[in-house]
Amino acid sequence: MVVTATDTHRAIDAVWRIESAKLIAGLARIVRDVGLAEDLAQDALVSALKQWPESGIPDNPGAWLMATAKHRAIDQLRRGKMLERKHEELGYELETAQATTVPDFDVARDDDVGDDLLRLAFVSCHPVLSTDARTALTLRLLGGLTTEEIARAFLVSEPTIAQRLVRAKRTLADKNVPFEVPRGAERAARLSSVLEVIYLIFNEGYSATAGEDLLRPALCEEALRLGRILAELAPREPEVHGLVSLMEIQASRARARVGPSGAPVLLLEQNRALWDQLLIGRGLAALDRAEKLGGAQGPYALQAAIAACHARARTAEETDWTRIVELYERLATIAPSPIVELNHAVAVAMAFGPAVGLELVDALTTEPSLKGYHHLPSVRGDLLFKLGRLDEARTEFERAGSLTRNARERALLRERAAACAGG
């Protein structure tokens, strides 16, 4: 079989996706600079692109990339390009690594890789960065996505993402953010930031805020992959398992959420035979793990428990809405927000009737943070429709359609408005 340069480049791309996060994490532990670590990793990738088409892919490509990146770091050190405060300690460690054979070095790398990846997750999601910057940096460093892929996923320009990444790495360096896993209260706060970013990535894939498609499966898959990795790196953290459970169960509905034409299918109208039982099983197992670790009342675990109520119901009519109401009430106690209140109102409407739910929704119409949130008029329109107040419902659906930036959701809302007009 003849292996072409194109085949090799494709294989290199696959290796990079698998190894880049571990490579950057290992280098960042040594050089204490995420930006520099990424530059060194990229240099190693360039070397691979030059050498592997001729020499062939090595037996252990990850170790080859790490050794090459370390040699490049040594070269930079010798040219005096690294920070003076790092010269002595870094020089000793790198010189020692240079004298180590690749197989032995690779064993050492595997021993440290779990801690290194966890450190990288905490650094890329550091609160000193804006949410947009954390998201882009996490997808770049932990996900291995290119600038172009991140830009395409969030429907922004490549220069915008590139600027976010540059600013994020510069901020981390300027603020001297330590490359370490924090402890105590700071660890809990930082872990919350990591989980928030992963769930934000998932949500953008699960229900795109803008564009022509409702779903962006690649983002859901990336968030799930990151969540599963984090669950392995922090197995005693119940909220990590709660988030993984929530994402697994929600992802299980992907095939049923979109019709043949690409139009959204509402939860209660979905064909549950299309729900992925493997993902549901994984999600329920993760939820059980979170609860056994004492995390049943965590915000992600509670949301996962709500998703589990839907997953366990064989039909929409069998859904335990009273249980869902109770879970939302608990969630509102520990993580209050207008969106939680809106979801609670929907559950109340399903459990006790649309008139009761509408009273709760009406109380949210003056909430400033929901002013541009299209789901508020959409929910209100649905409840008004069920109560036979069709003219009011049509107005709400039209308003919701004008607020959403997603073309598929807009089309569905306009169809619902038209149905009201037609009686």
C-alpha positions as CSV (number, residue, x, y, z in Angstrom):
1,M,0.0,0.0,0.0
2,V,1.4,3.4,-1.0
3,V,1.1,6.1,1.7
4,T,0.8,9.5,0.2
5,A,1.7,12.9,1.7
6,T,-2.0,13.6,2.0
7,D,-2.6,10.5,4.0
8,T,0.3,11.4,6.3
9,H,-1.0,14.9,6.8
10,R,-4.5,13.5,7.6
11,A,-2.9,11.2,10.1
12,I,-0.9,14.1,11.6
13,D,-4.1,16.1,12.0
14,A,-5.7,13.1,13.9
15,V,-2.6,12.8,16.1
16,W,-2.8,16.5,16.9
17,R,-6.4,16.3,17.9
18,I,-5.6,13.5,20.3
19,E,-2.2,14.8,21.6
20,S,-2.3,18.6,21.5
21,A,-4.0,19.1,24.9
22,K,-1.6,16.7,26.7
23,L,1.3,18.3,24.8
24,I,0.4,21.9,25.7
25,A,-0.4,20.9,29.3
26,G,2.9,19.1,29.8
27,L,4.9,22.0,28.3
28,A,2.9,24.6,30.3
29,R,3.8,22.8,33.5
30,I,7.5,23.4,32.7
31,V,7.6,26.8,31.1
32,R,4.7,28.2,33.2
33,D,3.3,30.1,30.3
34,V,0.3,28.8,28.3
35,G,1.0,31.0,25.3
36,L,4.6,29.9,25.1
37,A,3.6,26.3,25.6
38,E,1.2,26.5,22.7
39,D,3.9,28.1,20.5
40,L,6.3,25.3,21.3
41,A,3.6,22.7,20.6
42,Q,2.8,24.4,17.2
43,D,6.6,24.4,16.4
44,A,6.7,20.7,17.0
45,L,3.6,20.2,14.8
46,V,5.4,22.1,12.0
47,S,8.4,19.9,12.4
48,A,6.1,16.8,12.1
49,L,4.5,18.2,8.9
50,K,8.0,18.6,7.4
51,Q,9.6,15.3,8.6
52,W,6.8,12.6,8.9
53,P,5.8,12.6,5.2
54,E,9.4,11.4,4.5
55,S,10.4,9.5,7.6
56,G,6.9,8.1,8.4
57,I,4.8,8.5,11.5
58,P,6.8,7.4,14.6
59,D,5.6,4.5,16.8
60,N,4.8,7.0,19.6
61,P,3.8,10.3,17.9
62,G,2.9,12.0,21.2
63,A,6.3,11.4,22.7
64,W,8.0,12.5,19.5
65,L,6.1,15.8,19.6
66,M,6.8,16.4,23.2
67,A,10.6,15.6,22.8
68,T,10.7,18.0,19.8
69,A,8.9,20.7,21.6
70,K,11.3,20.4,24.6
71,H,14.3,20.6,22.3
72,R,12.8,23.8,20.8
73,A,12.4,25.2,24.3
74,I,16.0,24.5,25.1
75,D,17.1,26.3,21.9
76,Q,15.0,29.3,22.9
77,L,16.5,29.2,26.3
78,R,20.0,29.2,24.9
79,R,19.2,32.2,22.7
80,G,18.0,34.1,25.8
81,K,14.4,34.4,24.7
82,M,12.8,33.2,27.9
83,L,12.0,35.2,31.0
84,E,15.1,35.6,33.2
85,R,13.3,34.4,36.4
86,K,12.8,31.0,34.6
87,H,16.3,30.5,33.3
88,E,17.9,28.5,36.1
89,E,15.0,26.2,37.1
90,L,13.8,25.7,33.5
91,G,17.3,25.2,32.1
92,Y,18.0,22.4,34.6
93,E,14.7,20.6,33.9
94,L,14.9,20.9,30.2
95,E,18.6,19.8,30.1
96,T,17.7,16.8,32.2
97,A,14.8,15.9,29.8
98,Q,17.1,16.3,26.8
99,A,19.4,13.6,28.2
100,T,16.4,11.2,28.8
101,T,15.5,8.7,26.1
102,V,12.1,9.2,24.4
103,P,10.5,6.0,25.7
104,D,11.5,6.8,29.3
105,F,10.4,10.3,28.9
106,D,7.0,9.2,27.6
107,V,6.4,7.1,30.7
108,A,7.1,10.1,32.8
109,R,4.8,12.2,30.6
110,D,2.0,9.7,31.1
111,D,2.4,9.8,34.9
112,D,1.9,13.5,35.0
113,V,-0.6,14.0,32.1
114,G,-3.7,13.8,34.3
115,D,-2.6,16.5,36.6
116,D,-1.3,18.6,33.7
117,L,-4.6,18.4,31.9
118,L,-6.5,19.4,35.0
119,R,-4.2,22.3,35.5
120,L,-4.7,23.4,31.9
121,A,-8.5,23.2,32.3
122,F,-8.3,25.5,35.4
123,V,-6.0,27.9,33.6
124,S,-7.9,28.2,30.4
125,C,-11.1,28.9,32.4
126,H,-9.6,31.3,34.9
127,P,-12.1,34.0,36.1
128,V,-9.6,36.7,35.1
129,L,-10.7,36.1,31.5
130,S,-14.0,37.0,30.0
131,T,-16.5,34.2,29.3
132,D,-15.9,34.6,25.5
133,A,-12.1,34.3,26.1
134,R,-12.5,31.3,28.3
135,T,-14.6,29.5,25.8
136,A,-12.3,30.2,22.9
137,L,-9.2,29.3,24.9
138,T,-10.7,26.1,26.2
139,L,-11.7,24.9,22.7
140,R,-8.2,25.9,21.4
141,L,-6.1,24.3,24.2
142,L,-8.2,21.5,25.5
143,G,-10.3,20.8,22.4
144,G,-7.5,21.2,19.8
145,L,-9.8,23.2,17.5
146,T,-8.3,25.6,15.0
147,T,-9.1,29.3,15.0
148,E,-11.2,28.8,11.9
149,E,-13.2,26.0,13.5
150,I,-14.0,28.0,16.6
151,A,-15.0,31.0,14.5
152,R,-17.3,28.9,12.4
153,A,-18.8,27.2,15.4
154,F,-19.8,30.6,17.0
155,L,-20.5,32.4,13.7
156,V,-17.9,35.1,14.3
157,S,-15.0,36.1,12.1
158,E,-11.6,34.4,12.4
159,P,-9.8,37.7,13.3
160,T,-12.2,38.1,16.2
161,I,-11.4,34.7,17.6
162,A,-7.7,35.2,16.9
163,Q,-7.8,38.5,18.9
164,R,-9.6,36.8,21.8
165,L,-7.0,34.1,22.0
166,V,-4.1,36.5,21.8
167,R,-5.7,38.7,24.5
168,A,-6.5,35.7,26.7
169,K,-2.9,34.4,26.6
170,R,-1.5,37.8,27.2
171,T,-3.8,38.4,30.2
172,L,-2.8,35.1,31.8
173,A,0.9,36.0,31.4
174,D,0.4,39.6,32.6
175,K,-1.6,38.5,35.6
176,N,1.0,35.8,36.4
177,V,-1.7,33.2,36.7
178,P,-0.1,30.1,38.2
179,F,-0.2,26.8,36.3
180,E,-1.6,24.8,39.2
181,V,-4.8,23.2,40.5
182,P,-6.2,25.5,43.2
183,R,-7.2,24.2,46.6
184,G,-10.1,24.8,49.0
185,A,-12.7,27.5,48.3
186,E,-10.7,28.7,45.3
187,R,-10.8,25.3,43.7
188,A,-14.6,25.1,44.1
189,A,-15.0,28.6,42.5
190,R,-12.6,27.8,39.7
191,L,-14.2,24.4,39.0
192,S,-17.5,26.2,38.7
193,S,-15.9,28.3,35.9
194,V,-14.6,25.2,34.1
195,L,-18.1,23.6,34.2
196,E,-19.8,26.8,33.1
197,V,-17.5,27.0,30.0
198,I,-18.0,23.3,29.1
199,Y,-21.8,23.7,29.4
200,L,-21.8,26.9,27.4
201,I,-20.0,25.1,24.6
202,F,-22.5,22.2,24.8
203,N,-25.5,24.6,24.8
204,E,-24.3,26.4,21.7
205,G,-24.2,23.1,20.0
206,Y,-27.5,21.8,21.4
207,S,-29.5,25.0,20.5
208,A,-27.5,27.4,18.4
209,T,-28.1,31.0,19.2
210,A,-27.9,32.1,15.6
211,G,-27.5,30.8,12.0
212,E,-29.3,28.4,9.8
213,D,-29.1,25.2,11.9
214,L,-30.7,24.4,15.2
215,L,-27.9,21.9,16.1
216,R,-24.1,22.0,15.8
217,P,-23.3,18.4,16.7
218,A,-19.5,19.0,16.7
219,L,-19.8,21.4,19.6
220,C,-22.0,19.0,21.6
221,E,-19.5,16.2,21.0
222,E,-16.5,18.4,22.0
223,A,-18.2,19.5,25.2
224,L,-19.1,15.9,26.1
225,R,-15.5,14.8,25.4
226,L,-14.2,17.6,27.7
227,G,-16.8,16.7,30.4
228,R,-15.9,13.0,30.3
229,I,-12.1,13.8,30.5
230,L,-12.8,16.1,33.5
231,A,-14.8,13.4,35.2
232,E,-11.8,11.1,34.9
233,L,-9.4,13.8,36.2
234,A,-11.7,14.8,39.1
235,P,-13.6,11.6,40.0
236,R,-14.6,12.8,43.5
237,E,-16.3,16.0,42.3
238,P,-20.0,15.3,42.2
239,E,-20.9,18.4,40.1
240,V,-18.6,17.2,37.3
241,H,-20.6,14.0,37.1
242,G,-23.8,16.0,37.4
243,L,-22.8,18.1,34.3
244,V,-21.8,15.0,32.4
245,S,-25.1,13.4,33.2
246,L,-27.0,16.4,32.0
247,M,-25.1,16.6,28.7
248,E,-25.4,12.9,28.1
249,I,-29.2,12.9,28.6
250,Q,-29.7,16.0,26.6
251,A,-27.5,14.8,23.7
252,S,-29.5,11.6,23.6
253,R,-32.4,13.5,22.1
254,A,-30.4,15.0,19.2
255,R,-31.8,12.8,16.4
256,A,-35.4,13.5,17.5
257,R,-35.0,17.3,17.9
258,V,-34.9,18.0,14.2
259,G,-37.4,16.9,11.5
260,P,-36.5,15.8,8.0
261,S,-36.6,19.4,6.8
262,G,-34.3,20.6,9.6
263,A,-37.2,22.2,11.5
264,P,-37.2,21.9,15.3
265,V,-39.3,19.3,17.0
266,L,-40.6,20.3,20.4
267,L,-39.7,18.0,23.4
268,L,-43.3,16.6,23.9
269,E,-43.7,16.0,20.2
270,Q,-40.5,14.0,19.7
271,N,-40.3,10.4,18.6
272,R,-38.8,8.9,21.7
273,A,-37.8,5.8,19.8
274,L,-35.1,8.0,18.3
275,W,-33.6,8.9,21.7
276,D,-30.2,7.3,22.1
277,Q,-30.6,4.7,24.9
278,L,-26.8,4.3,25.3
279,L,-26.4,8.0,26.1
280,I,-29.4,7.9,28.4
281,G,-27.8,4.9,30.2
282,R,-24.5,6.7,30.6
283,G,-26.3,9.9,31.8
284,L,-28.3,8.0,34.4
285,A,-25.1,6.3,35.6
286,A,-23.3,9.6,35.9
287,L,-26.3,11.0,37.9
288,D,-26.2,8.1,40.2
289,R,-22.5,8.6,40.7
290,A,-23.0,12.3,41.5
291,E,-25.8,11.5,44.0
292,K,-23.6,8.8,45.8
293,L,-20.9,11.4,46.1
294,G,-23.3,13.6,48.0
295,G,-24.0,16.0,45.2
296,A,-27.8,15.4,44.6
297,Q,-28.5,19.1,45.4
298,G,-25.9,20.5,43.1
299,P,-27.2,22.7,40.3
300,Y,-26.0,20.5,37.5
301,A,-27.2,17.3,39.3
302,L,-30.6,18.9,39.8
303,Q,-30.8,19.8,36.1
304,A,-29.7,16.3,35.2
305,A,-32.4,14.9,37.5
306,I,-35.0,16.9,35.6
307,A,-33.6,15.6,32.3
308,A,-33.8,12.1,33.8
309,C,-37.5,12.5,34.4
310,H,-38.0,13.0,30.7
311,A,-35.6,10.2,29.8
312,R,-37.4,7.7,32.0
313,A,-40.9,8.5,30.6
314,R,-41.8,6.2,27.8
315,T,-44.3,8.7,26.5
316,A,-44.8,12.4,27.0
317,E,-48.0,11.7,29.0
318,E,-46.0,9.6,31.5
319,T,-43.7,12.5,32.4
320,D,-43.7,13.2,36.2
321,W,-44.3,16.9,36.0
322,T,-44.9,17.2,39.8
323,R,-41.4,15.8,40.4
324,I,-40.0,18.2,37.9
325,V,-41.7,21.2,39.6
326,E,-40.2,20.1,42.9
327,L,-36.7,19.8,41.3
328,Y,-37.0,23.3,39.8
329,E,-38.0,24.7,43.2
330,R,-34.9,23.2,44.7
331,L,-32.8,24.6,41.8
332,A,-34.3,28.0,42.3
333,T,-33.2,27.9,46.0
334,I,-29.5,27.2,45.3
335,A,-29.1,28.8,41.9
336,P,-31.8,31.4,41.5
337,S,-32.3,33.0,38.1
338,P,-35.1,34.3,35.9
339,I,-34.5,31.5,33.4
340,V,-34.9,28.9,36.2
341,E,-38.2,30.6,37.2
342,L,-39.4,30.5,33.6
343,N,-38.7,26.8,33.3
344,H,-40.4,26.3,36.7
345,A,-43.4,28.1,35.3
346,V,-43.5,25.7,32.3
347,A,-43.4,22.7,34.6
348,V,-46.2,24.2,36.8
349,A,-48.3,24.7,33.7
350,M,-47.8,21.1,32.7
351,A,-48.6,19.8,36.2
352,F,-51.4,22.1,37.3
353,G,-52.7,23.7,34.1
354,P,-51.8,26.6,31.7
355,A,-53.7,29.3,33.7
356,V,-51.5,28.6,36.8
357,G,-48.4,28.6,34.7
358,L,-49.4,31.8,32.9
359,E,-49.6,33.7,36.2
360,L,-46.0,32.8,37.0
361,V,-44.9,33.8,33.5
362,D,-46.7,37.1,33.6
363,A,-44.7,38.0,36.7
364,L,-41.5,37.6,34.7
365,T,-42.5,40.0,31.9
366,T,-41.0,43.0,33.6
367,E,-37.7,41.2,34.4
368,P,-34.9,43.3,32.7
369,S,-32.6,40.3,32.0
370,L,-35.4,38.6,30.0
371,K,-36.2,41.6,27.8
372,G,-34.5,40.1,24.7
373,Y,-34.9,36.5,25.6
374,H,-37.1,35.0,22.9
375,H,-38.2,32.0,25.1
376,L,-40.2,34.2,27.4
377,P,-42.8,35.3,24.7
378,S,-42.6,31.9,23.2
379,V,-43.7,30.2,26.5
380,R,-46.3,32.9,27.1
381,G,-47.7,32.4,23.5
382,D,-47.9,28.6,24.1
383,L,-49.8,29.0,27.3
384,L,-52.2,31.6,25.8
385,F,-52.8,29.3,22.8
386,K,-53.7,26.4,25.2
387,L,-56.2,28.8,26.9
388,G,-57.8,29.7,23.6
389,R,-56.5,33.3,23.6
390,L,-55.4,33.1,20.1
391,D,-54.9,36.8,19.2
392,E,-52.7,37.3,22.2
393,A,-50.8,34.1,21.5
394,R,-50.1,35.2,17.9
395,T,-48.7,38.5,19.1
396,E,-46.4,36.6,21.5
397,F,-45.2,34.1,18.9
398,E,-44.5,37.0,16.4
399,R,-42.5,38.8,19.1
400,A,-40.5,35.7,19.9
401,G,-39.7,35.2,16.2
402,S,-38.4,38.7,16.0
403,L,-36.1,38.2,18.9
404,T,-34.4,34.9,18.0
405,R,-31.3,34.9,15.7
406,N,-31.7,31.3,14.8
407,A,-33.4,30.8,11.4
408,R,-35.0,27.4,12.3
409,E,-36.5,28.7,15.5
410,R,-37.8,31.8,13.8
411,A,-39.5,29.7,11.1
412,L,-41.2,27.5,13.7
413,L,-42.4,30.5,15.7
414,R,-43.8,32.2,12.6
415,E,-45.7,28.9,11.8
416,R,-47.2,28.9,15.3
417,A,-48.2,32.6,14.9
418,A,-49.9,31.7,11.6
419,A,-51.7,28.8,13.2
420,C,-53.2,31.2,15.7
421,A,-54.3,33.6,13.0
422,G,-56.0,30.6,11.2
423,G,-57.9,29.7,14.4
